[in-house]
Amino acid sequence: MRDKSYQDKAVIVTGASSGIGRALALRLADQGAWIALAARDAQRLDALAEECRQRGGKAIAVPTDVTDETQCKALIERAVAEFGRLDVLINNAGIGATGLLEELPDLTIFKRVMDVNFCGTVYCTYYAVKYLKQTQGRIVNISSLGGKSPLPYNTNYIASKYAVHGFSDSLRMELASAGVSVTLICPYWVATEFHERLMDKDGAPRGPQGRAIYNEKTMTADQCATITLKAATRRKREVLMGPGWLAVWLRVIAPGLVDKITVNMVLKPVAKRVERAQGKE
Ligand SMILES: NC(=O)c1ccc[n+]([C@@H]2O[C@H](COP(=O)([O-])OP(=O)(O)OC[C@H]3O[C@@H](n4cnc5c(N)ncnc54)[C@H](OP(=O)(O)O)[C@@H]3O)[C@@H](O)[C@H]2O)c1
């Protein structure tokens, strides 16, 4: 039987213009949800809103830069004005940059990543909480396994996701008595535009070869969206994907060993795949 958990539920999805956010929107539309789609790319949002409506959902495009607190407030107000309620806020917008901390020319990129991934989550949540309390709603924060088990050469991204975890875990306790749940989603790699957009130390996106990080086992955005929506329905605290549980538990017992495994068995093979793809350009 078709899942209808989100039928007539008002949901905001940030970072909806591509990847996991887009897949979430389409899944929600299939269930007849009312969706406010937020990201910066207005054209993509308009096309997605139309697709959502064709699938049976209600959808509005609300172009939003989540680094701007005023725009986040306007997003929440617009969604509530349109749908008359707010049941779910999905903070999904995210970016990242790679490189050694010491090689960054300055901290502009570092701050940018924190602004999108962390501050964007805080701004949207702050303005949504009073409405979510009225519906005993749900907050879903799309974080990363990197927010539990770090990678080197990604200090900006990892720090931003650790911040999202601290924020979420603290907020969950604050909102428990109001019946509002906070679900943290920690994906491993998911095949999206994320690694094409991943910036180098100067802010240049990696481009198409960034996709070389993915292989046939990499999770699709749709798989990630399906797991995410199920977890939110069940008001789960946290979902760790890929080798998440193993990494987290092993890190408690032998953190140095996990550091070595992360560099030698995760990062190096991936770096080789990306180098090979760059060589083929
Ligand atoms: N893909 C992975 O391997 C992976 C793994 C773990 C966690 N995640 C997390 O999953 C989330 C979604 O990423 P994805 O993989 O779907 O990547 P993606 O395809 O690059 O999508 C990122 C989304 O964020 C939006 N965004 C970026 N900057 C924004 C801003 N300032 N304001 C509003 N929206 C903004 C983008 O839209 P616009 O450019 O139109 O604004 C886009 O819709 C992120 O939080 C990411 O950290 C991804």
The ligand as an SDF file (V2000), in Angstrom:
LIG
                    3D

 48 52  0  0  0  0  0  0  0  0999 V2000
   26.0120   13.9830   -1.4050 N   0  0  0  0  0  0  0  0  0  0  0  0
   26.6700   13.4740   -0.3760 C   0  0  0  0  0  0  0  0  0  0  0  0
   27.5670   12.6260   -0.5460 O   0  0  0  0  0  0  0  0  0  0  0  0
   26.3080   13.8860    1.0260 C   0  0  0  0  0  0  0  0  0  0  0  0
   26.8230   13.1100    2.0860 C   0  0  0  0  0  0  0  0  0  0  0  0
   26.5150   13.4710    3.3870 C   0  0  0  0  0  0  0  0  0  0  0  0
   25.7020   14.5800    3.6330 C   0  0  0  0  0  0  0  0  0  0  0  0
   25.2230   15.3120    2.5940 N   0  0  0  0  0  0  0  0  0  0  0  0
   24.3900   16.4960    2.8900 C   0  0  0  0  0  0  0  0  0  0  0  0
   23.1830   16.4250    2.1720 O   0  0  0  0  0  0  0  0  0  0  0  0
   22.6560   17.7610    2.0100 C   0  0  0  0  0  0  0  0  0  0  0  0
   22.1840   17.9140    0.5700 C   0  0  0  0  0  0  0  0  0  0  0  0
   23.2890   17.8270   -0.2980 O   0  0  0  0  0  0  0  0  0  0  0  0
   23.2340   17.1040   -1.7250 P   0  0  0  0  0  0  0  0  0  0  0  0
   24.1220   15.9490   -1.6580 O   0  0  0  0  0  0  0  0  0  0  0  0
   21.8420   16.9470   -2.1600 O   0  0  0  0  0  0  0  0  0  0  0  0
   23.9880   18.2160   -2.6070 O   0  0  0  0  0  0  0  0  0  0  0  0
   23.5270   19.1140   -3.8430 P   0  0  0  0  0  0  0  0  0  0  0  0
   22.9420   18.2950   -4.9140 O   0  0  0  0  0  0  0  0  0  0  0  0
   24.7130   19.9780   -4.1530 O   0  0  0  0  0  0  0  0  0  0  0  0
   22.3740   20.0270   -3.2100 O   0  0  0  0  0  0  0  0  0  0  0  0
   22.6610   21.0590   -2.3090 C   0  0  0  0  0  0  0  0  0  0  0  0
   21.4580   21.9640   -2.1980 C   0  0  0  0  0  0  0  0  0  0  0  0
   21.7680   23.0260   -1.2780 O   0  0  0  0  0  0  0  0  0  0  0  0
   21.3450   24.2590   -1.8700 C   0  0  0  0  0  0  0  0  0  0  0  0
   22.1030   25.3830   -1.3530 N   0  0  0  0  0  0  0  0  0  0  0  0
   23.4340   25.6050   -1.4150 C   0  0  0  0  0  0  0  0  0  0  0  0
   23.7190   26.8090   -0.8820 N   0  0  0  0  0  0  0  0  0  0  0  0
   22.5440   27.3410   -0.4770 C   0  0  0  0  0  0  0  0  0  0  0  0
   22.1760   28.5680    0.1370 C   0  0  0  0  0  0  0  0  0  0  0  0
   23.0840   29.4960    0.4580 N   0  0  0  0  0  0  0  0  0  0  0  0
   20.8740   28.7960    0.4060 N   0  0  0  0  0  0  0  0  0  0  0  0
   19.9400   27.8760    0.0700 C   0  0  0  0  0  0  0  0  0  0  0  0
   20.2200   26.6900   -0.5090 N   0  0  0  0  0  0  0  0  0  0  0  0
   21.5130   26.4460   -0.7860 C   0  0  0  0  0  0  0  0  0  0  0  0
   21.5490   24.0540   -3.3660 C   0  0  0  0  0  0  0  0  0  0  0  0
   20.6960   24.8900   -4.1320 O   0  0  0  0  0  0  0  0  0  0  0  0
   21.0670   26.3080   -4.7910 P   0  0  0  0  0  0  0  0  0  0  0  0
   22.4410   26.2080   -5.3520 O   0  0  0  0  0  0  0  0  0  0  0  0
   19.9770   26.4690   -5.8250 O   0  0  0  0  0  0  0  0  0  0  0  0
   20.9440   27.3080   -3.6910 O   0  0  0  0  0  0  0  0  0  0  0  0
   21.0930   22.6100   -3.5370 C   0  0  0  0  0  0  0  0  0  0  0  0
   19.6990   22.5660   -3.6830 O   0  0  0  0  0  0  0  0  0  0  0  0
   23.7800   18.7060    2.4100 C   0  0  0  0  0  0  0  0  0  0  0  0
   23.5050   19.2380    3.6810 O   0  0  0  0  0  0  0  0  0  0  0  0
   25.0100   17.8070    2.4630 C   0  0  0  0  0  0  0  0  0  0  0  0
   25.9490   18.2790    3.3870 O   0  0  0  0  0  0  0  0  0  0  0  0
   25.5050   14.9990    1.2880 C   0  0  0  0  0  0  0  0  0  0  0  0
  1  2  1  0
  2  3  2  0
  2  4  1  0
  4  5  1  0
  4 48  2  0
  5  6  2  0
  6  7  1  0
  7  8  2  0
  8  9  1  0
  8 48  1  0
  9 10  1  0
  9 46  1  0
 10 11  1  0
 11 12  1  0
 11 44  1  0
 12 13  1  0
 13 14  1  0
 14 15  2  0
 14 16  1  0
 14 17  1  0
 17 18  1  0
 18 19  2  0
 18 20  1  0
 18 21  1  0
 21 22  1  0
 22 23  1  0
 23 24  1  0
 23 42  1  0
 24 25  1  0
 25 26  1  0
 25 36  1  0
 26 27  1  0
 26 35  1  0
 27 28  2  0
 28 29  1  0
 29 30  1  0
 29 35  2  0
 30 31  1  0
 30 32  2  0
 32 33  1  0
 33 34  2  0
 34 35  1  0
 36 37  1  0
 36 42  1  0
 37 38  1  0
 38 39  2  0
 38 40  1  0
 38 41  1  0
 42 43  1  0
 44 45  1  0
 44 46  1  0
 46 47  1  0
M  CHG  2   8   1  16  -1
M  END
$$$$
